């Protein structure tokens, strides 16, 4: 008897595939896809309701015949209520897509209310049936809407007031201008804006209409003002969740992990930023630090700790992202980190750029390749500049205070930039192993910071390396301060038993390097041209060329993401975290209070003084 398995014919296979598709259609969408589908349905209904409330012609079109029987619409009851329902549904749509529990609760309340309105004011059974049709999957798949609220603060109320106010003003101008046939006279743009502003607060403005149009416009503007006020008040008085920060216990545990495994990743010490949160593996031998920005759970660098325990910490990270419906992502992890992340989570990885690492034993200013750096350093030294490289623990508190103030005042932007490769502080007593390189010029009149002209701050990278944190210089100093201090740090490194120094991260370095070579294809040249163009606003090409001066070896860094559709959102969140995009509304400079500089804890200062004695 033959052991050969009989093969199915192509017709049988095709019939089987059709039967499988038919069964999947009868079963309905996958449960995990329900939030996205219902969120899109709410967004569509909201847009139709807004259009029905704003444009008079829409209320007499065939599309409005469909819109007025959709849940949330109240038909001829009032254009203002239709507009209100539409805006509320648009606000709920994003929360439903993310599976937020509070958005689900609001939708479960709004849909029956819309059904009652349909039946009471229009006696529409179709509207009731559509409401029920959307309500049933919400109730059936309620377990898919279990995401916890996002981290928030009182500033969300101010942001909501500004954004909703601007949206209400724009939508109000549409409403005021959407009735040209009933306008009395020819009001100017200023009159229309004034009418909108008055209407948002419930008062009558300078624009007048014939017939009942004035009431329609007044109720619609009042509804917009009511929604803006209610949402702002809700955000202002709901329980506040403070921004993520490391507790003292979390920081102690992370430092213990870095003492054992900190030499593996040059970005490890940046996990000690105190505006990050942390999740630990069940064994406590590994951890992932992160910050949530615009709904993106953004980790940076590799997990901290034992590589064997990384999967446990990554699993906790993904569970936390799922619990809050955050989008998981990792910025700047190494090749090993990218392999572990993609293997354990099914995420994808994309090369983001390269980190410049200089091996101290191989560094030298001799040779043709280093001629430009060598000439610049000698020129600055002849101008009277000298350098000092010291550990933070070896500096006195007075000098540390002067360095902190200089670093803050020399910052080129109002907000501190950096997330994945920035510590966010200088001179903390717990960071005594950090390295500070300073440039001084004593043969001129001292400035507000004495003879201090430039600062470089390095954080530890294990026991035999440091990683560049920040570079600051006096704008009035001679150019080349950064090159001078990097060379000084590399030459002084053997004295501190430092064998490797990590410099800046060069984004898309390989594309810039390959695109300028002979034989590069048109696609690569076009990509490089775009990067050069973007370098007018972002330090892309300049950082690459600056790092290349020191002849480093390049270590690739990767971004790990869930889907290609998430990349624009991830890029925007990363720019916010790094400080390139600031959505906060800062106070004017003359109203700001100077932030207190982080000072060492009293008991740590006493302990250090006792050791010195």
Secondary structure by P-SEA (a helix, b strand, c coil): cccbbbbbcaaaaaaaaaaaaaaaaaacccccaaaaaaaaaaaaaaaaaaaaaccccccccaaaaaaaacccccccccaaaaaaaaaaaaaaaaaaaaccaaaaaaaaaaaaaaaaaaaaccccaaaaaaaaaaaaaaaaacccccccccccccaaaaaaaaaaaaaaaaaaaaaaacccccccccccaaaaaaaaaaaaaccccccccccaaaaaaaaaaaaaaaaaaaaaaaaacccccccccccaaaaaaaaaaaaaccccccccccccccccccccccccccbbbbbbccccccccccccccccaaaaaaaaaaaaaaaaccccccccccaaaaaaaaaaccbbbbbcbbbbbbcccccccccccaaaaaaaaaaaaaabbbbbbbccccccaaaaaaaaaaaaaacccccccccccccccccccccccbbbbbbbbccccccccccccbbbbbbbccccbbbbcccccccccccaaaaaaaaaaaaacccccccbbbcccccaaaaaaaaacccccaaaaaaaaaaaaacccccaaaaaaaaaccbbbbbbbbbbbccccaaaaaaaaaaaaacccccccccccccccccccccccaaaaaaaaaaac
